């Protein structure tokens, strides 16, 4: 059990399923902001999903490698 106020700290590679959708993109942004080095965003439509290219660019600008 984690002490109160402490939570999971992403590091290394983080897999986000549904990574280009509404909730998945928010989780990806959070993980990037918390220190994930690499994000693997899985989705049915990949870069063809609306906003996926922009999301990739945004996360890359935060210093994450995005796959």
PQR file with spaces between the fields and no chain letter, atoms N, CA, C, O and H, PARSE charges and radii, in Angstrom:
ATOM       1  N    UNK     1       0.841   -1.176    0.000 -0.4000 1.5000
ATOM       2  CA   UNK     1       0.000    0.000    0.000 -0.0000 2.0000
ATOM       3  C    UNK     1       0.889    1.243    0.000  0.5500 1.7000
ATOM       4  O    UNK     1       1.903    1.287    0.697 -0.5500 1.4000
ATOM       5  N    UNK     2       0.511    2.235   -0.772 -0.4000 1.5000
ATOM       6  CA   UNK     2       1.265    3.484   -0.844 -0.0000 2.0000
ATOM       7  C    UNK     2       0.835    4.432    0.269  0.5500 1.7000
ATOM       8  O    UNK     2      -0.341    4.481    0.630 -0.5500 1.4000
ATOM       9  H    UNK     2      -0.312    2.199   -1.338  0.4000 1.0000
ATOM      10  N    UNK     3       1.779    5.176    0.806 -0.4000 1.5000
ATOM      11  CA   UNK     3       1.414    6.193    1.803 -0.0000 2.0000
ATOM      12  C    UNK     3       0.463    7.220    1.183  0.5500 1.7000
ATOM      13  O    UNK     3       0.485    7.439   -0.029 -0.5500 1.4000
ATOM      14  H    UNK     3       2.734    5.136    0.513  0.4000 1.0000
ATOM      15  N    UNK     4      -0.355    7.835    1.998 -0.4000 1.5000
ATOM      16  CA   UNK     4      -1.307    8.832    1.510 -0.0000 2.0000
ATOM      17  C    UNK     4      -0.570    9.926    0.750  0.5500 1.7000
ATOM      18  O    UNK     4       0.489   10.385    1.177 -0.5500 1.4000
ATOM      19  H    UNK     4      -0.374    7.657    2.982  0.4000 1.0000
ATOM      20  N    UNK     5      -1.133   10.336   -0.370 -0.4000 1.5000
ATOM      21  CA   UNK     5      -0.554   11.413   -1.151 -0.0000 2.0000
ATOM      22  C    UNK     5       0.484   10.975   -2.160  0.5500 1.7000
ATOM      23  O    UNK     5       0.910   11.778   -2.989 -0.5500 1.4000
ATOM      24  H    UNK     5      -1.993    9.963   -0.717  0.4000 1.0000
ATOM      25  N    UNK     6       0.901    9.725   -2.112 -0.4000 1.5000
ATOM      26  CA   UNK     6       1.873    9.228   -3.080 -0.0000 2.0000
ATOM      27  C    UNK     6       1.173    8.295   -4.051  0.5500 1.7000
ATOM      28  O    UNK     6       0.270    7.547   -3.676 -0.5500 1.4000
ATOM      29  H    UNK     6       0.555    9.072   -1.438  0.4000 1.0000
ATOM      30  N    UNK     7       1.599    8.351   -5.297 -0.4000 1.5000
ATOM      31  CA   UNK     7       0.990    7.504   -6.305 -0.0000 2.0000
ATOM      32  C    UNK     7       2.034    6.953   -7.246  0.5500 1.7000
ATOM      33  O    UNK     7       3.236    7.074   -7.012 -0.5500 1.4000
ATOM      34  H    UNK     7       2.332    8.959   -5.602  0.4000 1.0000
ATOM      35  N    UNK     8       1.569    6.362   -8.284 -0.4000 1.5000
ATOM      36  CA   UNK     8       2.439    5.752   -9.272 -0.0000 2.0000
ATOM      37  C    UNK     8       3.202    6.828  -10.029  0.5500 1.7000
ATOM      38  O    UNK     8       2.612    7.814  -10.471 -0.5500 1.4000
ATOM      39  H    UNK     8       0.592    6.263   -8.474  0.4000 1.0000
ATOM      40  N    UNK     9       4.494    6.646  -10.178 -0.4000 1.5000
ATOM      41  CA   UNK     9       5.353    7.562  -10.915 -0.0000 2.0000
ATOM      42  C    UNK     9       5.768    6.877  -12.209  0.5500 1.7000
ATOM      43  O    UNK     9       6.560    5.935  -12.172 -0.5500 1.4000
ATOM      44  H    UNK     9       4.973    5.845   -9.818  0.4000 1.0000
ATOM      45  N    UNK    10       5.255    7.324  -13.356 -0.4000 1.5000
ATOM      46  CA   UNK    10       5.642    6.670  -14.604 -0.0000 2.0000
ATOM      47  C    UNK    10       7.111    6.922  -14.916  0.5500 1.7000
ATOM      48  O    UNK    10       7.631    8.013  -14.680 -0.5500 1.4000
ATOM      49  H    UNK    10       4.612    8.089  -13.386  0.4000 1.0000
ATOM      50  N    UNK    11       7.766    5.901  -15.447 -0.4000 1.5000
ATOM      51  CA   UNK    11       9.154    6.038  -15.877 -0.0000 2.0000
ATOM      52  C    UNK    11       9.387    4.989  -16.955  0.5500 1.7000
ATOM      53  O    UNK    11       8.637    4.020  -17.073 -0.5500 1.4000
ATOM      54  H    UNK    11       7.343    5.015  -15.638  0.4000 1.0000
ATOM      55  N    UNK    12      10.426    5.199  -17.726 -0.4000 1.5000
ATOM      56  CA   UNK    12      10.707    4.264  -18.809 -0.0000 2.0000
ATOM      57  C    UNK    12       9.626    4.329  -19.864  0.5500 1.7000
ATOM      58  O    UNK    12       9.221    5.412  -20.287 -0.5500 1.4000
ATOM      59  H    UNK    12      11.035    5.987  -17.630  0.4000 1.0000
ATOM      60  N    UNK    13       9.159    3.161  -20.289 -0.4000 1.5000
ATOM      61  CA   UNK    13       8.144    3.068  -21.333 -0.0000 2.0000
ATOM      62  C    UNK    13       6.772    2.837  -20.719  0.5500 1.7000
ATOM      63  O    UNK    13       6.604    1.990  -19.842 -0.5500 1.4000
ATOM      64  H    UNK    13       9.488    2.282  -19.946  0.4000 1.0000
ATOM      65  N    UNK    14       5.787    3.608  -21.194 -0.4000 1.5000
ATOM      66  CA   UNK    14       4.409    3.480  -20.724 -0.0000 2.0000
ATOM      67  C    UNK    14       3.521    3.155  -21.917  0.5500 1.7000
ATOM      68  O    UNK    14       3.549    3.863  -22.924 -0.5500 1.4000
ATOM      69  H    UNK    14       5.924    4.297  -21.907  0.4000 1.0000
ATOM      70  N    UNK    15       2.735    2.089  -21.811 -0.4000 1.5000
ATOM      71  CA   UNK    15       1.770    1.706  -22.839 -0.0000 2.0000
ATOM      72  C    UNK    15       0.423    2.308  -22.493  0.5500 1.7000
ATOM      73  O    UNK    15      -0.080    2.131  -21.384 -0.5500 1.4000
ATOM      74  H    UNK    15       2.713    1.513  -20.994  0.4000 1.0000
ATOM      75  N    UNK    16      -0.164    3.028  -23.457 -0.4000 1.5000
ATOM      76  CA   UNK    16      -1.493    3.601  -23.269 -0.0000 2.0000
ATOM      77  C    UNK    16      -2.401    3.023  -24.355  0.5500 1.7000
ATOM      78  O    UNK    16      -2.276    3.374  -25.528 -0.5500 1.4000
ATOM      79  H    UNK    16       0.245    3.171  -24.358  0.4000 1.0000
ATOM      80  N    UNK    17      -3.311    2.140  -23.957 -0.4000 1.5000
ATOM      81  CA   UNK    17      -4.251    1.593  -24.929 -0.0000 2.0000
ATOM      82  C    UNK    17      -5.346    2.624  -25.158  0.5500 1.7000
ATOM      83  O    UNK    17      -5.764    3.320  -24.233 -0.5500 1.4000
ATOM      84  H    UNK    17      -3.412    1.856  -23.004  0.4000 1.0000
ATOM      85  N    UNK    18      -5.801    2.711  -26.394 -0.4000 1.5000
ATOM      86  CA   UNK    18      -6.749    3.767  -26.731 -0.0000 2.0000
ATOM      87  C    UNK    18      -6.069    5.120  -26.648  0.5500 1.7000
ATOM      88  O    UNK    18      -6.702    6.125  -26.325 -0.5500 1.4000
ATOM      89  H    UNK    18      -5.461    2.146  -27.145  0.4000 1.0000
ATOM      90  N    UNK    19      -4.774    5.142  -26.941 -0.4000 1.5000
ATOM      91  CA   UNK    19      -3.932    6.298  -26.691 -0.0000 2.0000
ATOM      92  C    UNK    19      -4.237    7.547  -27.476  0.5500 1.7000
ATOM      93  O    UNK    19      -3.767    8.625  -27.111 -0.5500 1.4000
ATOM      94  H    UNK    19      -4.259    4.325  -27.204  0.4000 1.0000
ATOM      95  N    UNK    20      -5.015    7.444  -28.554 -0.4000 1.5000
ATOM      96  CA   UNK    20      -5.337    8.647  -29.318 -0.0000 2.0000
ATOM      97  C    UNK    20      -6.762    9.116  -29.065  0.5500 1.7000
ATOM      98  O    UNK    20      -7.196   10.115  -29.638 -0.5500 1.4000
ATOM      99  H    UNK    20      -5.397    6.569  -28.850  0.4000 1.0000
ATOM     100  N    UNK    21      -7.489    8.409  -28.217 -0.4000 1.5000
ATOM     101  CA   UNK    21      -8.860    8.808  -27.886 -0.0000 2.0000
ATOM     102  C    UNK    21      -8.883    9.856  -26.788  0.5500 1.7000
ATOM     103  O    UNK    21      -7.833   10.314  -26.337 -0.5500 1.4000
ATOM     104  H    UNK    21      -7.136    7.597  -27.751  0.4000 1.0000
ATOM     105  N    UNK    22     -10.062   10.230  -26.364 -0.4000 1.5000
ATOM     106  CA   UNK    22     -10.232   11.276  -25.363 -0.0000 2.0000
ATOM     107  C    UNK    22      -9.541   10.981  -24.046  0.5500 1.7000
ATOM     108  O    UNK    22      -8.719   11.779  -23.596 -0.5500 1.4000
ATOM     109  H    UNK    22     -10.915    9.858  -26.730  0.4000 1.0000
ATOM     110  N    UNK    23      -9.847    9.868  -23.422 -0.4000 1.5000
ATOM     111  CA   UNK    23      -9.247    9.525  -22.128 -0.0000 2.0000
ATOM     112  C    UNK    23      -7.788    9.119  -22.289  0.5500 1.7000
ATOM     113  O    UNK    23      -6.934    9.515  -21.495 -0.5500 1.4000
ATOM     114  H    UNK    23     -10.515    9.219  -23.788  0.4000 1.0000
ATOM     115  N    UNK    24      -7.505    8.324  -23.322 -0.4000 1.5000
ATOM     116  CA   UNK    24      -6.132    7.876  -23.550 -0.0000 2.0000
ATOM     117  C    UNK    24      -5.171    9.023  -23.784  0.5500 1.7000
ATOM     118  O    UNK    24      -4.038    8.989  -23.305 -0.5500 1.4000
ATOM     119  H    UNK    24      -8.198    8.002  -23.967  0.4000 1.0000
ATOM     120  N    UNK    25      -5.605   10.036  -24.513 -0.4000 1.5000
ATOM     121  CA   UNK    25      -4.725   11.173  -24.769 -0.0000 2.0000
ATOM     122  C    UNK    25      -4.444   11.948  -23.481  0.5500 1.7000
ATOM     123  O    UNK    25      -3.346   12.476  -23.303 -0.5500 1.4000
ATOM     124  H    UNK    25      -6.525   10.063  -24.903  0.4000 1.0000
ATOM     125  N    UNK    26      -5.430   12.018  -22.585 -0.4000 1.5000
ATOM     126  CA   UNK    26      -5.215   12.688  -21.300 -0.0000 2.0000
ATOM     127  C    UNK    26      -4.239   11.892  -20.427  0.5500 1.7000
ATOM     128  O    UNK    26      -3.386   12.469  -19.754 -0.5500 1.4000
ATOM     129  H    UNK    26      -6.322   11.589  -22.730  0.4000 1.0000
ATOM     130  N    UNK    27      -4.372   10.578  -20.446 -0.4000 1.5000
ATOM     131  CA   UNK    27      -3.436    9.728  -19.693 -0.0000 2.0000
ATOM     132  C    UNK    27      -2.028    9.882  -20.262  0.5500 1.7000
ATOM     133  O    UNK    27      -1.059    9.949  -19.506 -0.5500 1.4000
ATOM     134  H    UNK    27      -5.065   10.109  -20.993  0.4000 1.0000
ATOM     135  N    UNK    28      -1.909    9.938  -21.584 -0.4000 1.5000
ATOM     136  CA   UNK    28      -0.595   10.107  -22.220 -0.0000 2.0000
ATOM     137  C    UNK    28       0.026   11.445  -21.833  0.5500 1.7000
ATOM     138  O    UNK    28       1.217   11.516  -21.530 -0.5500 1.4000
ATOM     139  H    UNK    28      -2.696    9.884  -22.198  0.4000 1.0000
ATOM     140  N    UNK    29      -0.779   12.500  -21.843 -0.4000 1.5000
ATOM     141  CA   UNK    29      -0.259   13.817  -21.444 -0.0000 2.0000
ATOM     142  C    UNK    29       0.207   13.797  -19.985  0.5500 1.7000
ATOM     143  O    UNK    29       1.259   14.341  -19.650 -0.5500 1.4000
ATOM     144  H    UNK    29      -1.747   12.442  -22.089  0.4000 1.0000
ATOM     145  N    UNK    30      -0.584   13.168  -19.136 -0.4000 1.5000
ATOM     146  CA   UNK    30      -0.216   13.070  -17.721 -0.0000 2.0000
ATOM     147  C    UNK    30       1.101   12.314  -17.570  0.5500 1.7000
ATOM     148  O    UNK    30       2.003   12.768  -16.866 -0.5500 1.4000
ATOM     149  H    UNK    30      -1.439   12.726  -19.408  0.4000 1.0000
ATOM     150  N    UNK    31       1.211   11.162  -18.231 -0.4000 1.5000
ATOM     151  CA   UNK    31       2.423   10.348  -18.120 -0.0000 2.0000
ATOM     152  C    UNK    31       3.645   11.116  -18.623  0.5500 1.7000
ATOM     153  O    UNK    31       4.715   11.054  -18.017 -0.5500 1.4000
ATOM     154  H    UNK    31       0.478   10.794  -18.803  0.4000 1.0000
ATOM     155  N    UNK    32       3.482   11.840  -19.729 -0.4000 1.5000
ATOM     156  CA   UNK    32       4.592   12.635  -20.259 -0.0000 2.0000
ATOM     157  C    UNK    32       5.002   13.712  -19.261  0.5500 1.7000
ATOM     158  O    UNK    32       6.191   13.956  -19.057 -0.5500 1.4000
ATOM     159  H    UNK    32       2.613   11.891  -20.221  0.4000 1.0000
ATOM     160  N    UNK    33       4.034   14.345  -18.651 -0.4000 1.5000
ATOM     161  CA   UNK    33       4.315   15.392  -17.687 -0.0000 2.0000
ATOM     162  C    UNK    33       4.908   14.886  -16.386  0.5500 1.7000
ATOM     163  O    UNK    33       5.519   15.650  -15.639 -0.5500 1.4000
ATOM     164  H    UNK    33       3.068   14.147  -18.817  0.4000 1.0000
ATOM     165  N    UNK    34       4.728   13.592  -16.108 -0.4000 1.5000
ATOM     166  CA   UNK    34       5.221   13.001  -14.866 -0.0000 2.0000
ATOM     167  C    UNK    34       6.548   12.272  -15.032  0.5500 1.7000
ATOM     168  O    UNK    34       7.065   11.695  -14.076 -0.5500 1.4000
ATOM     169  H    UNK    34       4.231   12.972  -16.715  0.4000 1.0000
ATOM     170  N    UNK    35       7.102   12.295  -16.250 -0.4000 1.5000
ATOM     171  CA   UNK    35       8.435   11.739  -16.418 -0.0000 2.0000
ATOM     172  C    UNK    35       8.584   10.499  -17.280  0.5500 1.7000
ATOM     173  O    UNK    35       9.680    9.946  -17.364 -0.5500 1.4000
ATOM     174  H    UNK    35       6.682   12.763  -17.027  0.4000 1.0000
ATOM     175  N    UNK    36       7.521   10.046  -17.920 -0.4000 1.5000
ATOM     176  CA   UNK    36       7.679    8.895  -18.822 -0.0000 2.0000
ATOM     177  C    UNK    36       8.653    9.268  -19.928  0.5500 1.7000
ATOM     178  O    UNK    36       8.576   10.364  -20.484 -0.5500 1.4000
ATOM     179  H    UNK    36       6.630   10.495  -17.852  0.4000 1.0000
ATOM     180  N    UNK    37       9.556    8.373  -20.244 -0.4000 1.5000
ATOM     181  CA   UNK    37      10.545    8.642  -21.286 -0.0000 2.0000
ATOM     182  C    UNK    37      10.040    8.263  -22.669  0.5500 1.7000
ATOM     183  O    UNK    37      10.406    8.882  -23.668 -0.5500 1.4000
ATOM     184  H    UNK    37       9.618    7.483  -19.793  0.4000 1.0000
ATOM     185  N    UNK    38       9.194    7.235  -22.717 -0.4000 1.5000
ATOM     186  CA   UNK    38       8.686    6.737  -24.001 -0.0000 2.0000
ATOM     187  C    UNK    38       7.230    6.356  -23.818  0.5500 1.7000
ATOM     188  O    UNK    38       6.873    5.691  -22.845 -0.5500 1.4000
ATOM     189  H    UNK    38       8.897    6.732  -21.905  0.4000 1.0000
ATOM     190  N    UNK    39       6.388    6.775  -24.754 -0.4000 1.5000
ATOM     191  CA   UNK    39       4.972    6.419  -24.729 -0.0000 2.0000
ATOM     192  C    UNK    39       4.645    5.583  -25.947  0.5500 1.7000
ATOM     193  O    UNK    39       4.966    5.960  -27.074 -0.5500 1.4000
ATOM     194  H    UNK    39       6.678    7.315  -25.544  0.4000 1.0000
ATOM     195  N    UNK    40       4.012    4.456  -25.721 -0.4000 1.5000
ATOM     196  CA   UNK    40       3.501    3.622  -26.803 -0.0000 2.0000
ATOM     197  C    UNK    40       1.991    3.811  -26.791  0.5500 1.7000
ATOM     198  O    UNK    40       1.303    3.339  -25.886 -0.5500 1.4000
ATOM     199  H    UNK    40       3.751    4.150  -24.806  0.4000 1.0000
ATOM     200  N    UNK    41       1.483    4.508  -27.806 -0.4000 1.5000
ATOM     201  CA   UNK    41       0.052    4.786  -27.901 -0.0000 2.0000
ATOM     202  C    UNK    41      -0.564    3.798  -28.876  0.5500 1.7000
ATOM     203  O    UNK    41      -0.285    3.846  -30.075 -0.5500 1.4000
ATOM     204  H    UNK    41       2.042    4.892  -28.540  0.4000 1.0000
ATOM     205  N    UNK    42      -1.392    2.912  -28.371 -0.4000 1.5000
ATOM     206  CA   UNK    42      -2.052    1.960  -29.261 -0.0000 2.0000
ATOM     207  C    UNK    42      -3.473    2.442  -29.525  0.5500 1.7000
ATOM     208  O    UNK    42      -4.154    2.959  -28.640 -0.5500 1.4000
ATOM     209  H    UNK    42      -1.618    2.873  -27.397  0.4000 1.0000
ATOM     210  N    UNK    43      -3.892    2.256  -30.760 -0.4000 1.5000
ATOM     211  CA   UNK    43      -5.258    2.623  -31.133 -0.0000 2.0000
ATOM     212  C    UNK    43      -5.630    1.888  -32.415  0.5500 1.7000
ATOM     213  O    UNK    43      -4.765    1.389  -33.136 -0.5500 1.4000
ATOM     214  H    UNK    43      -3.338    1.836  -31.479  0.4000 1.0000
ATOM     215  N    UNK    44      -6.903    1.833  -32.679 -0.4000 1.5000
ATOM     216  CA   UNK    44      -7.350    1.144  -33.887 -0.0000 2.0000
ATOM     217  C    UNK    44      -6.975    1.909  -35.145  0.5500 1.7000
ATOM     218  O    UNK    44      -6.693    1.297  -36.176 -0.5500 1.4000
ATOM     219  H    UNK    44      -7.605    2.238  -32.094  0.4000 1.0000
ATOM     220  N    UNK    45      -6.966    3.232  -35.082 -0.4000 1.5000
ATOM     221  CA   UNK    45      -6.753    4.030  -36.282 -0.0000 2.0000
ATOM     222  C    UNK    45      -5.350    4.619  -36.395  0.5500 1.7000
ATOM     223  O    UNK    45      -4.997    5.184  -37.430 -0.5500 1.4000
ATOM     224  H    UNK    45      -7.195    3.729  -34.245  0.4000 1.0000
ATOM     225  N    UNK    46      -4.560    4.493  -35.353 -0.4000 1.5000
ATOM     226  CA   UNK    46      -3.187    5.003  -35.406 -0.0000 2.0000
ATOM     227  C    UNK    46      -3.136    6.488  -35.725  0.5500 1.7000
ATOM     228  O    UNK    46      -3.932    7.269  -35.203 -0.5500 1.4000
ATOM     229  H    UNK    46      -4.847    4.034  -34.512  0.4000 1.0000
ATOM     230  N    UNK    47      -2.207    6.873  -36.577 -0.4000 1.5000
ATOM     231  CA   UNK    47      -2.058    8.291  -36.915 -0.0000 2.0000
ATOM     232  C    UNK    47      -3.203    8.824  -37.770  0.5500 1.7000
ATOM     233  O    UNK    47      -3.283   10.030  -38.006 -0.5500 1.4000
ATOM     234  H    UNK    47      -1.561    6.239  -37.001  0.4000 1.0000
ATOM     235  N    UNK    48      -4.092    7.943  -38.240 -0.4000 1.5000
ATOM     236  CA   UNK    48      -5.258    8.389  -38.997 -0.0000 2.0000
ATOM     237  C    UNK    48      -6.374    8.904  -38.082  0.5500 1.7000
ATOM     238  O    UNK    48      -7.335    9.508  -38.559 -0.5500 1.4000
ATOM     239  H    UNK    48      -4.027    6.963  -38.049  0.4000 1.0000
ATOM     240  N    UNK    49      -6.253    8.671  -36.778 -0.4000 1.5000
ATOM     241  CA   UNK    49      -7.266    9.145  -35.825 -0.0000 2.0000
ATOM     242  C    UNK    49      -7.214   10.672  -35.767  0.5500 1.7000
ATOM     243  O    UNK    49      -6.135   11.261  -35.830 -0.5500 1.4000
ATOM     244  H    UNK    49      -5.472    8.180  -36.390  0.4000 1.0000
ATOM     245  N    UNK    50      -8.378   11.309  -35.648 -0.4000 1.5000
ATOM     246  CA   UNK    50      -8.392   12.769  -35.551 -0.0000 2.0000
ATOM     247  C    UNK    50      -7.536   13.258  -34.383  0.5500 1.7000
ATOM     248  O    UNK    50      -7.706   12.807  -33.250 -0.5500 1.4000
ATOM     249  H    UNK    50      -9.254   10.830  -35.598  0.4000 1.0000
ATOM     250  N    UNK    51      -6.623   14.173  -34.661 -0.4000 1.5000
ATOM     251  CA   UNK    51      -5.783   14.761  -33.628 -0.0000 2.0000
ATOM     252  C    UNK    51      -4.555   13.948  -33.238  0.5500 1.7000
ATOM     253  O    UNK    51      -3.775   14.388  -32.393 -0.5500 1.4000
ATOM     254  H    UNK    51      -6.485   14.539  -35.582  0.4000 1.0000
ATOM     255  N    UNK    52      -4.365   12.780  -33.830 -0.4000 1.5000
ATOM     256  CA   UNK    52      -3.256   11.902  -33.432 -0.0000 2.0000
ATOM     257  C    UNK    52      -1.891   12.505  -33.745  0.5500 1.7000
ATOM     258  O    UNK    52      -0.975   12.421  -32.926 -0.5500 1.4000
ATOM     259  H    UNK    52      -4.998   12.422  -34.517  0.4000 1.0000
ATOM     260  N    UNK    53      -1.750   13.102  -34.907 -0.4000 1.5000
ATOM     261  CA   UNK    53      -0.466   13.695  -35.284 -0.0000 2.0000
ATOM     262  C    UNK    53      -0.141   14.860  -34.348  0.5500 1.7000
ATOM     263  O    UNK    53       1.001   15.014  -33.914 -0.5500 1.4000
ATOM     264  H    UNK    53      -2.494   13.170  -35.571  0.4000 1.0000
ATOM     265  N    UNK    54      -1.137   15.667  -34.044 -0.4000 1.5000
ATOM     266  CA   UNK    54      -0.933   16.803  -33.139 -0.0000 2.0000
ATOM     267  C    UNK    54      -0.572   16.324  -31.731  0.5500 1.7000
ATOM     268  O    UNK    54       0.277   16.915  -31.065 -0.5500 1.4000
ATOM     269  H    UNK    54      -2.065   15.541  -34.396  0.4000 1.0000
ATOM     270  N    UNK    55      -1.229   15.242  -31.285 -0.4000 1.5000
ATOM     271  CA   UNK    55      -0.926   14.679  -29.975 -0.0000 2.0000
ATOM     272  C    UNK    55       0.510   14.175  -29.937  0.5500 1.7000
ATOM     273  O    UNK    55       1.234   14.431  -28.976 -0.5500 1.4000
ATOM     274  H    UNK    55      -1.919   14.762  -31.827  0.4000 1.0000
ATOM     275  N    UNK    56       0.920   13.467  -30.972 -0.4000 1.5000
ATOM     276  CA   UNK    56       2.301   12.979  -31.044 -0.0000 2.0000
ATOM     277  C    UNK    56       3.290   14.128  -30.954  0.5500 1.7000
ATOM     278  O    UNK    56       4.277   14.052  -30.222 -0.5500 1.4000
ATOM     279  H    UNK    56       0.332   13.259  -31.753  0.4000 1.0000
ATOM     280  N    UNK    57       3.025   15.185  -31.697 -0.4000 1.5000
ATOM     281  CA   UNK    57       3.920   16.340  -31.697 -0.0000 2.0000
ATOM     282  C    UNK    57       3.949   17.025  -30.334  0.5500 1.7000
ATOM     283  O    UNK    57       5.008   17.445  -29.868 -0.5500 1.4000
ATOM     284  H    UNK    57       2.224   15.247  -32.292  0.4000 1.0000
ATOM     285  N    UNK    58       2.793   17.135  -29.702 -0.4000 1.5000
ATOM     286  CA   UNK    58       2.700   17.744  -28.366 -0.0000 2.0000
ATOM     287  C    UNK    58       3.507   16.946  -27.338  0.5500 1.7000
ATOM     288  O    UNK    58       4.254   17.518  -26.545 -0.5500 1.4000
ATOM     289  H    UNK    58       1.932   16.793  -30.080  0.4000 1.0000
ATOM     290  N    UNK    59       3.349   15.631  -27.361 -0.4000 1.5000
ATOM     291  CA   UNK    59       4.056   14.782  -26.406 -0.0000 2.0000
ATOM     292  C    UNK    59       5.561   14.771  -26.686  0.5500 1.7000
ATOM     293  O    UNK    59       6.369   14.723  -25.760 -0.5500 1.4000
ATOM     294  H    UNK    59       2.742   15.166  -28.005  0.4000 1.0000
ATOM     295  N    UNK    60       5.924   14.815  -27.949 -0.4000 1.5000
ATOM     296  CA   UNK    60       7.343   14.873  -28.315 -0.0000 2.0000
ATOM     297  C    UNK    60       7.973   16.169  -27.814  0.5500 1.7000
ATOM     298  O    UNK    60       9.125   16.177  -27.379 -0.5500 1.4000
ATOM     299  H    UNK    60       5.267   14.854  -28.702  0.4000 1.0000
ATOM     300  N    UNK    61       7.223   17.255  -27.875 -0.4000 1.5000
ATOM     301  CA   UNK    61       7.716   18.548  -27.402 -0.0000 2.0000
ATOM     302  C    UNK    61       7.962   18.527  -25.882  0.5500 1.7000
ATOM     303  O    UNK    61       8.758   19.314  -25.369 -0.5500 1.4000
ATOM     304  H    UNK    61       6.287   17.248  -28.228  0.4000 1.0000
ATOM     305  N    UNK    62       7.279   17.629  -25.174 -0.4000 1.5000
ATOM     306  CA   UNK    62       7.478   17.480  -23.734 -0.0000 2.0000
ATOM     307  C    UNK    62       8.694   16.615  -23.412  0.5500 1.7000
ATOM     308  O    UNK    62       9.051   16.433  -22.248 -0.5500 1.4000
ATOM     309  H    UNK    62       6.633   16.990  -25.591  0.4000 1.0000
ATOM     310  N    UNK    63       9.325   16.085  -24.464 -0.4000 1.5000
ATOM     311  CA   UNK    63      10.538   15.298  -24.272 -0.0000 2.0000
ATOM     312  C    UNK    63      10.350   13.804  -24.315  0.5500 1.7000
ATOM     313  O    UNK    63      11.280   13.059  -24.006 -0.5500 1.4000
ATOM     314  H    UNK    63       9.035   16.233  -25.409  0.4000 1.0000
ATOM     315  N    UNK    64       9.164   13.341  -24.691 -0.4000 1.5000
ATOM     316  CA   UNK    64       8.902   11.908  -24.776 -0.0000 2.0000
ATOM     317  C    UNK    64       9.121   11.389  -26.191  0.5500 1.7000
ATOM     318  O    UNK    64       8.831   12.067  -27.177 -0.5500 1.4000
ATOM     319  H    UNK    64       8.408   13.946  -24.942  0.4000 1.0000
ATOM     320  N    UNK    65       9.637   10.179  -26.259 -0.4000 1.5000
ATOM     321  CA   UNK    65       9.622    9.463  -27.535 -0.0000 2.0000
ATOM     322  C    UNK    65       8.223    8.873  -27.651  0.5500 1.7000
ATOM     323  O    UNK    65       7.726    8.260  -26.706 -0.5500 1.4000
ATOM     324  H    UNK    65       9.873    9.629  -25.458  0.4000 1.0000
ATOM     325  N    UNK    66       7.586    9.053  -28.804 -0.4000 1.5000
ATOM     326  CA   UNK    66       6.210    8.586  -28.980 -0.0000 2.0000
ATOM     327  C    UNK    66       6.165    7.572  -30.117  0.5500 1.7000
ATOM     328  O    UNK    66       6.625    7.839  -31.227 -0.5500 1.4000
ATOM     329  H    UNK    66       7.990    9.551  -29.572  0.4000 1.0000
ATOM     330  N    UNK    67       5.609    6.413  -29.821 -0.4000 1.5000
ATOM     331  CA   UNK    67       5.457    5.349  -30.807 -0.0000 2.0000
ATOM     332  C    UNK    67       3.985    5.026  -30.912  0.5500 1.7000
ATOM     333  O    UNK    67       3.598    4.151  -31.686 -0.5500 1.4000
ATOM     334  H    UNK    67       5.235    6.196  -28.919  0.4000 1.0000
